[in-house]
């Protein structure tokens, strides 16, 4: 490979994101017809790092790689000479206009020997003669093909030069949050605290150079979260370090226009501004209008992609359809941050003066940014406009208005109230860290008890989704005490929030205390199930059927201090308390009323509470319906925070219903939303659901990855519920892989009495797995006690699968003469519920039992039915177990019901595991490895691993061959072929 790089700054590590597929296609075409891409992007996007990444690809062939040197750009053909020198070629470049043909001949000669990739970084800095010659060669390669490819980088903040017009453009987009976090992890050697990492990634908005500039601003103590971060995080110095070169040398008469556009965008939160508004504002500022285009130039552009009109336009701006925007949003941020404060105030004053309605949020914001001290009247106007329900102001702009109103408010109590309102808006939009920062600002001044109570109520909601849950409980309890006399409804919400936090922590006593009850022992002697020790064990289990595993009983109003109907809160509290005490008969009526009140509701909070109540009752259908409606309502409101919670309820409800693949889909969506909104506790629950689903499908690496992710947050934030679910998933994966001893060792501490027993509302769900593992491992005596506890759980009626599971457990532990009847009764009970997996597990165990008693014909029927059930739900390891049992039973290899793939039609894909098939289909649809990883909530390393196995299994060597094979399978499916 021929490669020479000119001296230059060290490049960033490139994390291939959405461009990976296009790069793969480009390199594929080098062998089949050449290809050209003009690579562009905003300042700091990593164009140089991208070229480094591509040029190092093994399939790139020979590479000619140069970076433009601005110092040589004044000499004709200096760029071409640099390129040919890097290629090791000595070619005369005549000045008669034939240099382009000489370069084309050199490229053709090299491409005749081997595929060639030509990379030129910052080609816009070349001299005009070199640009013209390279443009001629690029156009020929693009139109005629060949074995040469060209990658030419140009900045995205200015128009593309005419030499590259008509060539395909590859625009480097921002890094995905996962890629940005990985880059940050690399440069800090993992020393950055997760919450700090989230703030840096959010502030950088996917720009790698800005991310690194922000990281360099912070001390080691700030990176580890031991000291507060500076505010604003992206200041003028950091922004200028990344984008300042693009503004260097700009005439002073142009800076006023740029600043006016940047100020206009800040007050609307939109990507572009009304051009006529900006023109009138600039005209009103003395000395700013000298450098702007003539009036007719402002009206001439009619298409978003049309070139700018003639006139004295800064090349960093684009006028389209009467609206102005920066070609790079980062430049707009840099222009505003780097302007002197008096110039910023002048821009806002001018914009406020030309707006027709002085009482809108944008107009009031412009006015607010012209003052430097307290302004109570303006603050009141701004707060009222932000709270106006009839206004179409988006939530982000409302939040900005509330924050600015608080900053201008001199009165301490009113300032705290406004900061709290702004924090509520931040949380609604999914900005947890900003909400906490605003609450800290609110807590810095004196305020009445009711105002402080609402602030603590909101803080508890933030910490419940993204912080230590014990801290969340204390905030809720403080809020309840501060609000008790002044707002009983809000105090009730705070009490439920404290119960939710105690629930997440696995503290049953604290949960009952928060619900207005002391301890389980307080009801001893009343005749309820909690009256003896065995029933007390079932008490924790009962809630599992209620909210822990399947829709947590977290208060949906905890996220926002929005009082609900007192009767609804009372019914929910009474029903939850009765369930915790094992009094299921007393719980039914109040919980049914909560469900009924949720049917006509349209708000996501009440719908989520209805879903939780339905899960406590075991009404999975109602829970799924309420959860789906809550999700739709949250999306309609634009509440990303509640969206992640609604998806959590849906995922747990689908698990309860035995639909693990639907649960996986909802958890994948919820995980993406939780990550985007900084809800690490919610993300941990989604990781646990994904681990449980993967444990059925038998993807050991995926299970381990999800379990590790869930436990990482669970241990830091005290999430006993998520931790127990994740450990159960790991044990079930062991059981599916035929390792019952390992499964029993994992599950024993979770389900057996003792200090290490798992979450009080979750451990009972793992009992059937533990009984099976202990029986298969030859330790049945360890399981008998927990089966008695499980019988109480099955009797409560909150889990439709539990009665059949109980019969299966008893069959595993029964004497031979009784086991068969118990297995048959278990299979009969399975017919009353949905879901293939649990029924197939019972059928497999019964089939094994029959085969070992030489009842081969009966065994073959049961094992065949189990295999079909496992195949239907994608439970790959259990498919293999059933197939192995059938082979041992004498079934012919490759026959129906053996688990061997069919060889008919497009049966090649049937050789893939469910996860491999999912990844293959995503890739065939054009998704990159990073996009597949994000959509499936796994790491790119996992996708790479599975994709290598897909290639090996199917015998393909490229993504193109894989796409072809999958398309053949889809066509065969449509024509009725069996895959």
N, C-alpha and C positions, 0 to 999 in steps of 0.2 A: 504494500500500500504506500502510495506517495502522499506524504503529508508534511507541510511546513507551516508553522504558525509564527506570525510576527509578534514581537514583544507587545504585551498589553496587560491590563489588569486581570487578576485571577477571576475566573468565571464562577458563577454560582453553580451549585449542584442542581442539575435539571431533573425535576420530577415529571416524567411524561404523563400528561393528563389527557384531555380530549383530543390532543393532536396525535396521539400514538397511532391511531388507525390510519390517519392520513400519511404519517411517516412510513408505516408498513406498506401502504399502497404505493407510495413513491419509490421505495426501494424495490418493490416487486416489479415496477414498470421499467427499472433500469435494464432488466434482462429482456424486456418485451417491447420497448418502444420509447424509452426516455421519459422525462418529466421535468417540469419547472414549477417552483413555488416562490412567490415573493412573500417573505416572512416579515410580519409587522406586529406591532403591539405597543402599548403605552410605555413610557419611560420606566425602566426597572423591571420589565416583565420577563427578562431573561433571554433575549434574542441570541446573545453570544453563547450562553449556556446551552441553548437549544441546538445551535450548530455543533458545538462540541459533542453533545449527546448523539446527534445523527451521524457525525463523521466517524464516531467510534463504533458504530454498529458493525458487526462482522459482515453483514450483507452489503455494506456500502461500496465494496470494491475499491478501486483506486480513488484517492481523494486529493483534490487540489483545494487548499484552504488558505485564505488570506483575510486579513483585517485591514480596512482602509486606514491610511495614515493621513490625517488632515494636513500635515506639514508638507506633503508632496503633491497636494491636489492642484497646485497652480501650474504644474508642468504637464504639457499634453502627453497623453498615453502613459503617464506614470502608473496609473492603476493597472493597465494591461501588463506593463513590464514587471510589476510586482507579482502578478498572478503567474506569468510565464516563468519567472525566476523560481517561484515556489514549486512549479511543476518540473523544474530541472531542464527547461527547454530554452534554447537560444533562437529567437525568431526576430527577423527584422520587421519593424513596424513603420512602413512608409507613411509619409505625411500627405499622401495623395488620396486619402479616403478609402484605401483598401485594407486598413488595419483590421477591420471586422472580418474580412474574408481570411486573413492570415490567422486570426484567433480561431475561427471556425475550422480551418484546416488542422490546426494543432489539436483541437478538441476531438475532431473526427478520427485523427490518427491514433490518439490514445484510446478512444472508445472502441476502435477496431481490435485492439489487443485485449481489453478487459473492460467491464462496466466502469464508468467514470462518474464521480460525483464532484461537482464544482461548488464550493461554498465561499461566498464573499460576504463578509460582515460589514455593515454600514456602507453599502455600496453607494448611497447618496452622497458620500463624501469624496467619491472619485471625481477626477476631472471630467469635463463634458465629453471629450473625445473618447475616453475609455468607457464612459457610460453608454455612449451611442454604439460603440462596437459590441459591448457585452449585451446590450439590448437587442441588437441585430441577431446575435448568436442565440439568445434565449428565445426569441420569436421563431427562429428556424427550428430549434429543438422542440419547441412546443407544438409547432404545426406539422413537422415531418417525422418526429420521433427519432429513434436511434438508441444507442446504448449509453447515452450521457444524460445526467440529471443535473439541474442547477437549483441551488438554494441561495437566495439573495435577501439579505435583511435590510429593512428600511424602517425608520421610526414611524410610529403610528400617530404622532401628534401633529403631523403636517401632511399635505396632500402628496400622493404618490407621484413621482416624476413621470413625465410623458414617455420616457424610454421603457417603462414597465407597464404602461397602459395595455390592457387586454390580456395580461398574463394572470394565471390563477394566483389568488392571494390566500395565504394561510395566516390568520390572525391568532396570535398566542393569547389565550384568555387568562383570567386570573387562576391562581392555584386553588384547587378545591381545599376545603378546611382540613381534610385528612392529610393532604400533601403538604400544606403549610405547617401543620403541627409536626410532621415528620422532618421537615427542613429545620424547624426550630429545635427539635430534639437533637438533630445532628450537630448544629453549631454550638449548642450548650452542653453537649455530652449528657443529655437527660437531666440537667440540673434545674430545669424550669418547672415550677409548681403548676399543676393542671389548670387552676383558675387563672393564673397569670398567662399561661399559654393561650387560653381561650380569649382573653382580652387582647393580646397581641395579634392573634389571628384575625379577630374581628376588626381591629383598628387598621390593619394592613390591607384589608379588603382583597386579599389574594395576590398582592404585589410582593414578589420575593425580595426585591431590593429594599423596599420600605420596611418589610418585616425584619430584615437584618439591621437596618438603621435604627429601628425602635429597640431592638434587642441590645444594641451597643449603648443605648442611652441608659440602660438599667444597671444597677449595681448587683453583685451576687445576692445580697440580702433581698433586694426587690424581686429578682428572678425567682427566689425560693419562697416568696410570699411573706417574708418576715417584716418588710417595710412597705408602706403605701406606695403605689405607683404615682408618677407625676400626672398632672392633669392640666391641659390636654396631653394625651399620650403622644399623639403625632403633632409636634409643635412645628414652628416655622423652620427651625434648624434641620429637623429630620426630613421634612418634606422638600426643603431646598436641596438637601444632600442628594436626593434621588432625582428630582425634576428641575433643579436650578439651571442646569446647563441649557435646557430647552428654552429658558427665558432670558439667557445672557445676551446682551447686545440689543435688547428690545428698545426701540425709541421711546422716550418718555411720553410722547403724545399717544402712544398705543396702550400704555399701562392703565390709563383711566378707563378705557373701554373694557379691557379684560377684568378689571376690578369690579366694574358695574355689573358685568355678567355674573361673576362669581358671587357678588352680594345678592343679586336677584335669585340665584339658585339656592342660596342658603335660606332664604325666607320662604321658599315654596317646597323644598325637598324634592323637586322634580329634576330630571336630567337636562332640561332645556328651559329657556326663558323667552317670553314674548319680545320679539325684536323691536317693535315699535315702542314698547315701554322702556327698554334699555336706551333706545336712541333719544327719547325725550329726557331721560334722566341725565345722559351724558351731555346733551345740549345745555342743560340747566347748570352744569358745573363749569365754573370759569377755568379756561385753559384745557379742558378735557376734550372738547369737540374738534380741536384742530387736526387730530390725526384720524378721525373716523371717515368712512366712505361717504360719498354723496348720497342724498336721500333716495335717488332712484336705485342705488345699489342694494338698499335694504329690501326692496320689494321684488327684485328680479328672480330670485331662486324659487323654483316651484317643486323640486324633488329633493328628497332627503339625501340622495346620492349624487345630485348635480354638483358641479364644481362651483366655487365661489365666484361671485360677480367681479368684474374688474373694479378696481378701487383700492384704497389703502387698507385692506383687511389684514389683520394678524393671521398668519397661516395656522395658528393654533385654534382658531374658531371656525365653525361651520354654520352657515346660515341655510336653513331648509324650511320651506313652507311657512315662512314668517316667524320662525323661532330660531334662537341662537343657542348653541351649545359648544362646549370644549370638545375637541377631538379626543382628548384624554381627560377623564374626570380627575385624575391625580393632579394635572396641571391646574385645574380650577381650585383645588384645595391649596396648592402651593401658592398660587397668586394671592388668595385671600389671606392665608396665614403670614405671608411675607410682606404684606403691605403695611405701611405705618398706621398706627391706630387712628390718627386724625384723618387719613385718607379713607379708611374703612367707614368711619362715621359720616364723612361727606357723601360717600356712595349711598349709604342707607338713607340719609336725609334726602338726597335727590330722588331716590326711588319712592320713598314715602310720599314725597310731594307730587308725584305724577300719577299715583294710583287714584282711581275714581272713587273708590269706597274706602274711607279712612278707618273704618271699624272692622274690617276683616282681619283674620289672624296674620296674613303676610304684611299688611300695612302696619299693624300694631307692632309686629316684630321689628320691622324696619325702624320704627320710631324708638323702640326700646333699645336698639343698638346704637342710637345716637347719644344716649345719656350715660353718664359715668357714675352716678350715685343713686340713692334711693329715690323712687318715684311712685308713691302709693296709688295715685289716681291712675296712672298708666298701667301699673301692676294689676289693679282691680279690673280695668277694661280687658287686659290680656287674659286674665284668668276666666272672666265671664265668656269671652269669645271662645276660649279653648273648651269650655264646658257646655257650650251651646249644642244641644242634641240635634237641632235642625240644620246645623252646618255640615257641609260635605268635607270638612277638613280631615285629612287622613290621620290615623293614630300617631304616627311618628311626628307630624307637625304639631299635633295637640300636646304631645309630650314636651317638645321644644318650647312651646308657648308657656306651659305650666312651669317648667324649670326657670325660664326667664322671668316669669311673674314672681316666683319665689325669690329670685336674686334681687329684684327691685323692691321687695316688701320690707319696710323697716320694722314692723311689729313682729315680735318673736313668735307669738302663737299663730298668727296668720301665715307667717313664713313656714313654720313647721307643717301647717295644714297643706300648704301649696306644694311643698317638697314631697309630702306623702302622696298627694294626688298625682304628681309627676312620676313618683316611683310606681304607683299602680298602673299608669299607662305604660311604663317601661316593662313591667312584668307581663302585662297583657300582650305586648309585642314580642315577648320572649327574650328580653335583655336583663337577665338576672343580676349580672354584675353591676350594671348601671343602676338597677333598682336598689341594690344594697348601698351603692355610693350615695344616692339621693337620700336614702333613709339615714345614713350617717350624717349627712348635712342637716337633715331634719332634727336629729338628736343633739345637735350642737347648741340649741337654744332652749330657753324655758317655754313651757306650753301647758295648758290645762290637761287634766287627767284624760279626758275623752280624746283629745288630739293625740296625746302620747300613746293611748291605748290602740287607736287605729294604726299608728305607725308600727307598733309592736305586732299587731295582727298581720299586717302586711309583711313584716320581717319574718314572722313565722312561716308564712306561705312561701317566701323565697327560699328559706333554709330547708323547708320540707322537700323541695324539688332539687335543691343544689347546695347541700351543706350537711353538717352533723345533725341528725334528727333529734338528738337530745337537746341541742341548742334550740332547735325549732320548737320543741315542747315547752321549754322555759319561756320563750317569747310568747307563745300562745297563752300560757298560764298567766303571765304578767298582763297580757292584753285583757284576758277575762276579768282579772281583778280590777283593772283600771276602768273597764267599761260596764261593770256589773250594775252600778247605780244609775248610770247615764244612758246606756243603750243595751238593754237586756238581750235584744236580738243579736247584736254584734257580739256580746259576751257569749251567747250560746254558740255562735259560729266559732269563736276562739276556743271554747271548750271542746268542740268536735275536732278542731285542728290539733289540740293537744292530744286527744285520743288517737288521732291518725298518726301523729309522730311517735307516740308510745307503741302503737301497732307496728309501725315500720321497724322500731327498735326491738320488738319482741318482748316488751315489758307489759305483761298482762295486768299486774297490779296497778301500774301507772295508767294503763288504758282505762280500767274500771274507775279509778279515782277521777280521771278527767271527765268521765261520763256522769259524775255525781254520785259514785258508789265507791265504797272503800276497797274491799278485797273480795275474792270469791268466798272467803269464809264467812262474810257478813250474812249470807243467806243460808248458812248451814241449818239443818233441821226443818227447812220449809217443805221438804218433800220433793224438790226439784232434782234434776240430774246431778247438780253440783253437791248434793248432800253426802256423797261418799267419794273416796279417793279415785275410784275407777271413773266415775262420772266426771270428776275434775279433769282427768286426762282428756276426756272427750270434749270438755269445754273449749280447750284450745283448738281442737280439731274442728269444732262446729264453725268457728269463724273462718277457717280455711275455706269451707264451702261457701262462706259469705263473701269475704272480700280479699283475703290475702292473695291466695293463688289466683283467684279468679275475679279480679276487679277491685283490688284493695278498697277498703272502706274509707279511704282518705276523703276528707271533706272537699268537695269540689269548689266550695266557696272560700277555702283557705287562701287561694291564690289572689283573690280580690275581696276587700272588705265590703261585700254586698249583702246586706241582711236579707234573709229569706223569711217566708211566712212562719210565725212562731209555731203553729201546729205541725207544720212539716218538719221543722227541726226537732220538736219534741218527739214526734213519732219515730223519726230516724234514730234519735238518741236512745229511746226506750227499746226499740227493736234490736239495736246493736248491743245494748247492755244485756238484754235477755238472751241473745245468742251467746255472748261471752260467758254467761252463767249457765249455759246449757239448758235454758228454759225455752225450748223451741215452740212449745204451744203458746206461750205468752208473746213470743216474738212475731208470730204470723200476722195478727191483725194490724199492728202499727206499720209493719213493713209493707203489707199489701196496700195500705193507704198511701204510703210514699210512692209506690209503683203507680198507683192509679192517678195520683196528682201529677206524675211525670208524663202521662200519656198526652195531654193537650199542651204541654209546655213547649216553648220554643227556645228558651235560653239553655246554653250548654251546661251551666252549673246544676240546674234542677234535673236535667236529663241524666247527668252523671250520677247524681245521688239516686235517681230512680234505678239506674243500672246496677249500682252497688246493692240496693235493697233487693232487687230481683235475684241477684246472685246469692244473697243470704237465704232467700227462700228456695233456691234451687231451680228457679224459673229461668233457664238459660235462654230460651227463646225471647222472653221479654228483656233480658239483659242485653242480648245482642241487638235487639231493635232499638232500645234506648241508647246504647253506645253508638250505633250508626247514626242516629239522629243527632246526638251530641257532637259527633265528628263533623257532620254537615253544618251544624250551627256554629261551631268554632271556626270553621273555614270561612263561612259567610261573614263573621265578625272580623276576620283577619287576626284572630287570636292564636298565634303559634303555640303559646304556652298551654292553652287548653286543648289544642289539637293533639299534642303529644300525650296528654293525659287520656283523652278519649280513645286514642289508638291503644293505649295500655289496657283500658277496660275491655276493648274489643278483642285484643289478643288473648287475654285471660279467659274471656267468655268462650272464644273459639276452642281453647284448650279444654275447657270444661265440657264442651259439646263433642269432644273427640275429633275436631277438625284441625289437626295440627298444622296442615299446610296453609290454611287460611290464617291461623294464628301467626305463622311465620311471616306471611305477607304483611299483616298489620304491624307486627313487631319491627320488621325491616323499615316500613314507612315511619313508624314511631321513633325508631332509633335515629333516623336521619333528622327528624324534626327536633328531637330532644338534644342532639348534638348541636344543631344550628342555633338553638335557643339557650344553650348553656345549662340544661337541666340534667345534671350528671346522675342524680338519684333516679329520675325517671328513665334515663338511658340504661342504668344498671338493671332495672326491672325488664326492660326490653331485651337486654343481653341474656337475662335468665330465661325468658320465653324462647329466644332463639336457640339457646343451649338445649332446652327441653325438646323443641321440635327436631333439632339436629340429632339428638340422642335416639329418636325413633328412626330417622333416616340413616343412621349409622355412619355419619361423617365424623370420625374420631378427631381429626385435626380441627374441624370447625367447632365441635363441641368444646374441645380444650381451649380454643381461642375465645369463645363466648363466655365460658366459665371463668377464665382468667380475667376478662374485662369486667364481668359482673362482680367478682370478688374483690378486685382492685378498689372499686368505689365502695362496695359494701363494708369492707374492713375500715376504710378511712372515715366513713360517715355513719357507722353503726347500723347498717341496714341488715338486720337479722333475717328479715323475710326474703330479701333477694339472695342473701348468702345461702340460706337453706335450699331455695329452689335451684340455685346453681350446683350445689353439691349433689342434690338429688339427680340432676341431669347427668352429671359425671358418672354416678353410680349406674344409672339406667343404660348409659353407653357401654359400661363394662358388662352389664348383663346381656345386652344385645350381642356383644362380641364374644360371648361364651366364656366369660370370666366371672362366675358367680362368687368365688371366694373374695375377689377384689371388690365386687359390688357389695357383698355383705359387710366387709370391713369398712367401707365408706359409709354405709347406711346405718350400721349399728349405733354409733354415737348419736345419730340424728333422731332415731326413733325409740331407743331404749331409755328407760327412766334414768335420770341423772342430770348433773349440772351442764353437760354438753348437749342435751337434747335440743333439737332444732326449734325454729320459731313455733310458738304455741299454736298458731293457726295453719301451719304448713306440714309439720312432721307427719301427721296422720296420712296425708296423701301419698307419702313414700312407703307406707306400711306394706301394700301389696308387692312392691318391688323387693322390699327387704325379706318378706316371707318366702318369695320365690327364690331369691338368692341364697337364703339360709338353708332352705330345703335342698336345693341342688348342690350346695356345698357340703351337705351332710351334717348340718347343725340345726335341725328342726327345733330342738329344745329352746333355742334362743328366741324363737318367734312366737311361742304359744301365748305369752303374756300380752304382747301387743295386738294379737288377734282379738282378744277379749275387748281391748280398748276400741279396736276398729269396728267391732260389732255395734257399739254405742253410736259411733259416727254414722254407720250405715242406716241405723234406725231413725235418725233424725230427718231423713228425706231430702236433705239439701244437696246431695250428690247423686244423680241418677245412675252413675256407674258403680257406686259403692256396694249395693246389694250383691251384684254378680261378682264383684271382686272379692267380697267376703266369702262367698261360697267357694271360689277358686282357692283362696287361702286355706280354708278348712279342708278342701280336698288334698292339698299338698301335704297337710299335716295328719291326715286321717289314716286309719288302718286300711289295708288293701280292700277289705270287703265293703267298706263304706265310701271309698274315694270315687268310684265310678259314678255312683248316684249323685254325689255332690258336683262332679264335673258336668253331668247332664243338666242338673238344675241350674248351674251357673250359665251354661249356654242358653238355656231357656230364658233366663233373666236378661241376658245380653240382647235378645231379640226385642226387648221393650225399649231399648235405647239406641241412639244413633252412634256412628263411629265404628270403623272396622278394626282398629288396632287392638282394643282390649278384648274383643270377641276372638280375634285371631290368636292372641296370646293364650287365652283359655283353651282354644282348640288345639294349639300346638302342644301344650302341656298334657292335655287329655290324650292326644295322639301318641305322644312319647310313652305315657302310662300304658296305653293299650298295646303298643308294640313290644314293650318289655314283658308283657304277659302273653305274648304270642297270639294276640287277637289281631292278626295282620290285616284282614279285610276291613274291619272296623277302623283300624289305625290309618289305613290308606285313605279312607273317606275323610276322616277328621283332619289329617295332615294336608290333604289336597285342599280342603276348604280353608284351612289356616293359611296355606301358601297363597291362595287367590286373594284372601283378605289383606295379607301383608303387601302383596304386589299392588293392590288397589290403593293403598295408602302410602306406598313408597318406602316401606320399612325394610330396607335392603338387608341388614344383618339377620333379621328374623326370616326373611325370604331364604337366605342361605341355610339357616338352621332347619327350616321346614324341608328344604330340598335335600339336605343331608339325611334327615330322618326318613324321607321317602326313598332315597337310594338305599339306605340300610334296610328299609322295608321291602325292597325288591322292585321298586318302580324303574322302568327303563329310562336310562339317561336320554335327555333331550325330548322326552315325552311330555304330554300335557301335565302340568302340575308338578314339575320337578324343579322349577326355578331356572332351568337352562334357557338361554335366549333362543327365540325362534330364528330360523334362518330363511324365512320367507320374506319376499319383498324387500323393504328397506330396514331389515332387522338389525343392521349394524348398530344403530343408536341404542338398541335395547341392551347392548353390552355395557352401557355407561351407568354409573350410579346416578341417583336423582340429582345430586349437586353437580356432577359432571355434565349431565344433560342440560341442566338449567344454564350453566356457564356456556356450553356450546351454542345454545340457542341465542343467548345474549350476544355472543361474538358474531354469530351469523347475521344478526340484525344490525351490525356495524358498531357495537359498543366497544370501547377500549377496555383494557384490563382494569384501569382505574374506575371507569364508569360501572363495570360489572361489580367491582368490589364495593362501591358505594351503594349500588342497588341491592346487593345481597347482604350488606353490612358485614363484610369480611375484609381482611387485609389483601393488598395486592399480591403479597407473597402466597397467600392461600389460593388466589385465582391462578397465579403462575404455576403453582404446584398441580392444581387440578387440570389446567390446560395442557401441561406436559403429558399428564396421564391420558387425557383425551386424545392427543396426537398419537401416542403410543398404542392405545387401544384400537383406534380406528385406522391406523397406518397412514395418516396424512402427514405432510411435511410443512404446510403453510396454512395461514388463515384463509387464503383463497380456496384451497382444496376443502377446508372444513366448511366454508360457506356453501360450496357446491354440493357437498354431501348432505348437509342439513336441508338445503332447498329440495334435493331429490326426495328426502324423507317426507317433507311437507307435501310435495306433489303426490307422493304415493298415498299419504293419509287422505288427501282430498279425493283420490280416485278409489278409495276403499281398501288399499293395501294394508296389511297388518304390519305395524312397526314393532 
